Amino acid sequence: MKLLILTQAVRKNDPVLGFFHRWLEELAGRFEKVTVIALGAGEHDLPENVKVLSLGKEHGASKLEYLWKFYTYLWRERREYDAVFVHMNQEYVLLAGCLWRLMGKRVYLWRNHAKGSLATRLAVALAHKVFYTSPSSYTARFRKAVRMPAGIDTDFFKPDPAAVRKPHSILFLGRISSVKRVLEFVEWFNALGGDYTATVAGEALPKDKEYEALVRSKASPRITFIGAVTQDEALRLYQTHETYVNKTPAGSFDKTIVEAAACGMKLMVDNPDAENVNPAEHSLKLLGERLARELSS
């Protein structure tokens, strides 16, 4: 079976989406051919049966150029895929769902977010199945919805016996935005006494720069902001800090929670769906098996 994947970025060292490179490696071993259309692409090292096509974000392409390339790729590669897997961006299903159905392609959408809209409902209607990881996700309500593992590479994210965890160290790893409740984390940490220290790893999108400034203005001197980190850098943070704190509420299911647990960290999370997370139940291998089965059915 040949698969078309739509995603935001294919960049091995992307601080936010670098994990998807490992997903592609896993899926490449389960499908005859994988064609990927990404909004932007950068450094990648993928198996020979994976073809990456970029819409040109890395070159500053306009929205009109995105659309032209998008439909050009869909039509040009039409004999190179049997099914379509749209990762996170429902817009692709809205733009091409009817076309794919007319072409006889099965359409699958991955969307895991607490909020939805009429556009989300329409995208779900156009898809044959929709995948989610949190039972509180907006898409969990639909009959065609299928719950999936988070897809963590537990061969990569694991404890390091040689690493030394700093006593009373706390890690917050995630995008600096109100949805991640970083300000609430800062206020919670500021109330801690003693010799606790914290590391905040992540950066703000341009639209969240004012929020970031507010967060930093409220932060204790015991909090260190280090910006965005790669997967390798995140691994080292998980292995050298004691406690991982995540303030994201139910509806989403931050993969960082599972990554931290897989590395042996103590967890303090506000999402009830992730309180007793078992990394083995969210492994990348298990996700690959489940996706291959669902996408082939």
Protein Blocks (a to p, Z undefined) as FASTA:
>chain_A
ZZddddfbdcfklcklmmmmmmmmmmmmmcfbdcdddfbdcdddddfkbccddehlmnop
afklmmmmmmmmmmmmmmmcfbdcdehiamlmmmmmmmmmmnopacddddddfbdcfklm
mmmmmpmbdcdfbfkbmklmpmkbccddehiafklnccdfkbccdehiacddddddfklo
mmmmmmmmmmpgcjbdcddeddddfklmmmmmmmmmmpcfkbccebjadfklmmmmmmmc
fbdcdfbdehiacfklmmmmmnopacddfblklmmccfklmcfklmmmmmmmmmmZZ
